[in-house]
Amino acid sequence: MLHDAALAPEAAGLQGGLPLGQLARDVLAKQPTVTKLVQRMADDGLVELLSDPADQRRTLVAATANGQRIAAALIEQARAQETTLLSRWSAGEAETLKRHLQRLASGQ
């Protein structure tokens, strides 16, 4: 259910970062809240904030090497947890759950 492409700005066609506003929409949170969290992550060296070369008013967020390493470890842990939890269900039930969660997340 976890998708690596969601973490890669290049997957969205962006070189060097994801716009902060897009990140807020993707995580279903208000931009001021996301801005505070992203700034804290930047202070911790997990992401870097970049100016968008196409629009200097827009801030791009890009993972640092350390941020990518930590994200990969968290994704691995989440996948293991997902596998453990879904092992109790049939393959059909697990797919149904995933499909419904994806629809919920996309607002359908």
Phi, psi and omega in degrees: 000331177284142182238121178297326183299332180294338181266348185260111179304326181297331179294334179269008180081018182251130177267117173092356176164167179252132178301139181303319179298320177295319178301316179299316178295318183296326181264007176058045180227160178289144184301320179299323178295313180296322179301315179297315180295318180294321178296321177296319177295324177293319178298329180273000178078019181271329178223163172236148180258130184235152172278138177284120181298335180275339183205099185297345178280347185258137179258134176256147179244127179228139178288140172279171177302318178295319178297320178295320180297314180293318179299318179298319179294320179293321178297318178300316179296319180295319178296320178297317179295317178300314180299316180298312182293319183282347180294342180280347184249161175289163179300321179296317179296318180297317179295319178299314178300312181300316180299316180293321178294321177295320177295318178300313182295329181272356177082018180273000000 
